[in-house]
Amino acid sequence: MKILFITAHRLGDAVLSMAVLSALVERYPQARFTIACGPTVTGLFQNVPRCEAVIALNKRSYNRHWLSLWRKCVTQRWFMVVDLRSSLVGFGLWARHRVLVKGGRRPGHKITQHAHALGWVDIPKPRLWLSQERVAKRRSILPKQHQWVALAPTAGSPVKAWSAASFVALARALETLGLHPVIFYGPGEAEYEQARPVVEALPYAYDLGGRYPIEDVACLLGQCRLFVGNDSGLMHLAAASSVPTLGLFGPSCVSQYAPVGPYTMTVCAPGIEGEGKMEQLKVDDVKEAAFRLFQLTEDGASQRERNDAL
């Protein structure tokens, strides 16, 4: 029994897709999985139970990456093809069941849309499978004597990013709770330039941005007591890692992209959903939500329990 699972290029969408993937793993215990995804997120899928192959989809002109995927999969007989990319590749393959999830902005959370496309009533949550050896190796990076707050000041689009000055003010407020800042951002010069004002304003913070593969980033996030960041892939990764996660929203729809995990909250810029401006998001409002989330989870699961949930 073979299942082809076609998922996202971007980190956030890839993490959200792991909700239905985890449900498929549980519902079909005899299945063997082939997972097609973007090259930057392949590490998230390497340890999926019974995964036979992870295919990196490198985008090519004229959508030739889909032709390449079809060629790699056409010789197989598939029990099911689940396509979250609306690529139509599955219709060119022999498959007993085909599930095509339509793209675009539609009502409901993305995970709910995925689940309904599969005909499910129960809505699953994202699940990460990380190598315990890798988790143990990365635990030595952040000193255990501190509690850490992960700050993610970057976003895929600058209009989705809260200001650097606001992140710095928040970090200093969170220090009163005994939380030491760790700064996360993605690889590349553009990401660093977004994060640089925060890095320079907080020279005592740990700068863990841009240097680790994504599976290591998940391990490092798992050691943090709290996460505060823009609507981004890192936000979704933190929530799926069972880290108390506060997501900041402005010109994106919280109803579709809210973080999903055991401990999550959001703060939205004022105005119509999806049209808010991040500069109107007040530090005091984010601070209040961050303090509340910290206090709500302080007596909850221990850090060891959260790491064990990975």
N, C-alpha and C positions, 0 to 999 in steps of 0.2 A: 504494500500500500504506500504510494508515493504522493506527496503533496508539494506543489510548487507555490511558494509564497512570494509575491512580487510587492515590494514595499518601497519606501521613500529614499530620496537622495539626501534630504536635510535631516539633521539630528532630531529636531523636535518631532517631526512627523514619524520618523523611524521609531522613536521611543513610544509614541502613542500607539503605533501599530503593534507593539509587543503585547498589548492587552489581548487582542484577538488571537495573536500567535500563541500566547500562553494557554488560552482556552482551547485552541486546536490541539496543542500538545497533550492536554489532559483528556480531551474528548476522543482522541484517536491514538490510544497507547501503542498501537502496532505500526503507526505511520512513520515513514522516513521523509525528512524534509529537505528540500532544496530552496534556498532563500536568495532572491535577487534584490540588491539594494545599491545605494550609492557607495562609491569607494571610500568615503570618509567615515562610514558607519559600519563597515564590515565587522569590526572588532566586537560590536555589540551582539552579533549573532553567532560567533564562533563556538560558544558553549551551549547553544540551544540543544536540549536533549534530542538525540536521534537525528541530528543535522548531518546530512551526507555531504552537502556542498554549500558554500556561500559564493555567489557570483557577483562580482563587482561590475555595476553598470556604469561604464565611463561614457558620458554623453558624447554623441557624435553628430555631425551635421546631417540634416535630412532624416533625423530619427533612426539612423542606421544602428544605434545601440539596441533597438528593439529587434531588428533583423538578426543581429548577433545573438541575442538571447534566444530567439526562436530556433536558430540553428543548433544551439547547445541543448535545447530541450525537446526537439521534435522527434527524436528517436525513442523517447520514453513513452510509456503508457501511464497516464496520471490518474490517480483516484480523484484528485481535486486540484483545481487551479484557483487560487485566491489572488486577485489582482487589485491592489489598492491604488494603482496608478492609471486606471482606465486606458491601458495600452492596447487592448484587443489582442495581445499575444496569445492569450488562452484560447481564442477561437480558431487559431491555427494549429492547435495541438490536440492530440487524442486525449480526452479527459471525460471521466464519468460525470463529474460535477464541475461547474464553472461559476465563480462568484466575481462579479465586476462591480467595484465600488465607484460611483460617479464622483468626479472632482467638482471643484467650484465651491462657492459659499452657499451652504444650505442650513436650515434650522437644526439645532441640536449639536451636542458635542461631537467631535470627530470620532471618538471611541464609540459613542452611541450609533453614529452613522455606519461604522464598520460592522458592529454587532447586528444591527437591523438588516444589513445587506446579506448577512449569513442566516437570517431568520431567527435570531436569538432574542429572547426576552430579557434574560439576565445580562447585565452589562459588566464585562470583566475589567480588571485593572492591569496596568502595565507591570511586567515582571522582568527583572534583569537576571541573567545567568552569568556570574563572574567566577573566574578561577579562584579558588580559595588560596592557592599559592600566590597569585597576583595580589589579592587583597592583603595577605600577610606581608608581602614584600613592600607594599606602598604604605603600610601603617607606620613605618619608621620615618617617614618624611615630616609629618607634623608631630611635634612633641606632645606627649600624652598629658602633661601637667596642665595644659590649657584647654579651655573650651573655645571652639572656633566658629566664627560666623563667615560663611561664604558670601562674597559680594560678586555679582556678575553685572558689570556696568555697560556691557556691549549688547548690541542687537543686530539682527540681519539687516535692518533699515535704520538709519539714524533717527527717523521720526518716532521710532518705538523706544528710544533710549532716554531714560531719566538723566538729568544733568549730572556731570561729575561733581559739582559742588554739593548737590543734594546727597549723593552717595557718601561723600566725605563727612558731611554733617551727621548723617545717619550712623556711620561707623563710629564716630566719636560718642554719640549718644548710647550706642550699644555697648561701648566699653564700660559703662556704669553697671552693666549686668555681668561683667567679667568675661565678655566675649571678645576674642582677639580676631582681627580681620584677616581673611585669606581672599585674594583676588583671583578670579577665574575669568578667562576669555579664550576665544578660539585661536587657531594658528593663523599666521599671516600678518603682514604689515598693517593692513587696514584695521584688523581687530586690535592690534597693539596701540595704534594711534587713537582709537576710541577709548581704550582703557588707560592710556598713559597719564592723563591728568589726575586720575584717582591713584595710580601707582606712585606718582611723584608727590602727591599731597599726603600719602600715608607711607612714609619710608620704612616704618617699623612693621608693616603688613607683610605677610608671605605672598609673594608674587608667583602663582602657579599657572599662569596663563600661557597658552600656546606651545608648550614644550612636551606634553604627554599625549600618547594615543588615547582615544576616547574611552577605552575600557579602563585605563589607569585613572582618567578623570573621574569616572564613576566611583572607583575605589576611594579616591581622595575626598570627593564630596561626601561619601558615606561616613567620614570621620568628623564631619561638621555638625555642630549642635543646632545650626539655623542657616537657612539660605534666603537671601533677598536679591532679586534680580528682575530685569526686564523680561517681557514675554520673549522667550528664546529657547533654543534647544537645551541650553544648560539648565534652565528652569525646569523643563520636563524631566531631564536626567536626574536632577536633585530629588524631585518628587517621587520618581520611580525608585530611587535609592532609599526611600523611607526617611529622608531628611525633612524636618519641618520646613516647609517651603512657602515663602511669600512672593507671589508674582505681581508685577506692576504692569498695568494695562492702560493704554491710551487709544491709538488708532488701530487696534485689533480687537476682535470680538471675544470677550471673556467667556461667553456662552459656548463658543466653539473650541477655545484653546486654553481654558483654565487648567492649571496643573492638577494632576490626578495622583493621589497617594494617600497614605494614612493620616498625614498631617499637612494640610494645605489651606492657605487663605489667599485672597487677592485684594488689591486696592486698585480702583479704576479712577482715571482722570474724570472730572465732571463733564457732563454733556451726554449726547446720544452715544449709545454703545458703538464702538468702532470708529468714532469720530473725535474722541477726546485728544487733547494736546498734553504731552508729557510735562511740559513746563508748568502746567496748572496743577500738577500733582504736588501737594504740600508735604514738606518734610515731617511736620507734626503728625499728619494723618498716617504716613508710612511708619513712623516711629511708634505710634500708638498700636498699630496692627502688629508690628514686629514684637513689641513687648508683650502683647496679649498672646500671640502664638507661642512665644518662648515660655510664658507662664503656664499656658494650657498644657504644654508638653513636658514641663520640667519634672512632673511626678509620673509621667507616662513611661513609655518604653525606654530602657537604658540604651546607651550607645552600643553595647554589645548585642542587644536584641535587634537593633536596627541593622547592624552589620550582618547578623545572622540571617536577616530577611532577604539579603541580596541574592 
